[in-house]
Amino acid sequence: MAKQNQTLDLVFQALSDPIRRDVLDRLQSGPASLGDLADGHGISLPSFSRHIGVLEDAGLIATEKKGRVRMCRLVPKRLQVLDDYLAGYRGMFAAKPVGYGKLAKSLYGADKRSS
């Protein structure tokens, strides 16, 4: 259980930053080089590399050096830990919202509308 909690903490930590979430979004379409992923974030490559390290430590991405280029790919299996955790909360969101008609009836009752 402690290992699962540690893994879950790493995943949540990795997802807590918008740059790292953007990297995951971009890797959904396939592997990309570190340089391509860094473009457009307005931070230095060493700073961006630290973000990549957090994602790697969480097991959300894997990197591989091909020649002089560091390639990154998504490891979607790790997101299963997050999915398993959130499964317990799905019931809260599965209930259908009350329609406006039902809401009006519950607030004002059927009698008040006819008067």
C-alpha positions in Angstrom: 0.0 0.0 0.0 2.8 2.4 0.8 4.4 1.9 -2.6 1.1 2.5 -4.3 0.7 5.8 -2.3 4.2 6.8 -3.2 3.6 6.1 -6.9 0.3 8.0 -6.7 2.0 11.0 -5.1 4.6 11.1 -7.8 1.9 11.0 -10.5 -0.1 13.8 -8.9 3.1 15.8 -8.4 4.0 15.4 -12.1 0.5 16.4 -13.2 0.5 19.5 -10.9 2.5 21.6 -13.4 1.0 23.0 -16.6 4.2 22.5 -18.6 4.3 18.8 -17.7 0.6 18.4 -18.5 1.3 20.0 -21.9 4.2 17.6 -22.5 1.9 14.6 -21.8 -0.8 16.1 -24.1 1.8 16.5 -26.9 3.1 13.0 -26.5 -0.3 11.5 -27.0 0.2 11.9 -30.7 3.5 10.0 -30.6 7.2 10.3 -29.5 8.9 13.7 -29.8 12.4 15.0 -29.2 13.2 16.9 -26.0 14.0 20.0 -28.1 10.6 19.9 -30.0 8.8 19.5 -26.7 10.7 22.4 -25.1 9.8 24.8 -28.0 7.3 27.4 -27.0 7.6 27.1 -23.2 9.9 30.1 -22.8 12.2 28.4 -20.3 15.8 27.2 -20.6 16.5 23.7 -21.8 18.0 22.7 -18.4 14.8 23.9 -16.7 12.7 22.0 -19.2 14.9 18.9 -18.7 14.0 19.0 -15.0 10.3 18.8 -15.9 11.1 15.8 -18.1 12.9 14.3 -15.1 9.8 14.7 -12.9 7.7 13.0 -15.6 10.2 10.2 -15.9 10.5 9.7 -12.1 6.7 9.3 -12.0 6.9 6.7 -14.8 4.6 8.8 -17.1 7.2 9.1 -19.9 10.3 7.2 -21.0 13.3 8.8 -22.8 15.8 7.3 -25.1 18.9 8.8 -26.6 19.1 8.3 -30.3 22.4 9.7 -31.5 22.5 13.3 -30.2 18.7 13.5 -29.8 16.8 12.6 -26.7 13.4 11.2 -27.6 10.5 11.1 -25.2 7.4 8.8 -25.4 4.3 8.5 -23.3 3.9 5.5 -20.9 0.1 5.4 -20.6 0.1 2.4 -18.4 1.3 4.5 -15.4 -1.9 6.5 -15.6 -3.8 3.4 -14.5 -2.7 4.2 -10.9 -4.5 7.5 -11.2 -7.5 5.9 -12.8 -7.7 3.3 -10.0 -7.6 6.0 -7.4 -10.3 8.1 -9.0 -12.6 5.1 -9.5 -13.8 5.5 -6.0 -15.0 9.0 -6.7 -16.8 8.3 -10.0 -20.1 7.6 -8.2 -20.3 11.3 -7.2 -20.2 12.4 -10.8 -22.4 9.6 -12.3 -25.6 10.9 -10.8 -27.7 12.8 -13.3 -28.2 16.5 -12.6 -31.6 17.6 -11.6 -33.5 19.2 -14.5 -34.8 22.7 -14.2 -38.4 21.6 -14.1 -37.7 19.2 -11.2 -35.7 21.9 -9.4 -38.5 24.4 -9.8 -41.1 21.9 -8.5 -38.9 21.1 -5.5 -38.3 24.8 -4.7 -41.8 26.2 -5.4 -44.0 23.2 -5.3 -46.7 22.3 -7.9 -49.3 24.5 -6.1 -47.5 27.8 -6.5 -47.1 27.6 -10.2 -50.9 27.4 -10.8 -51.7 30.5 -8.7 
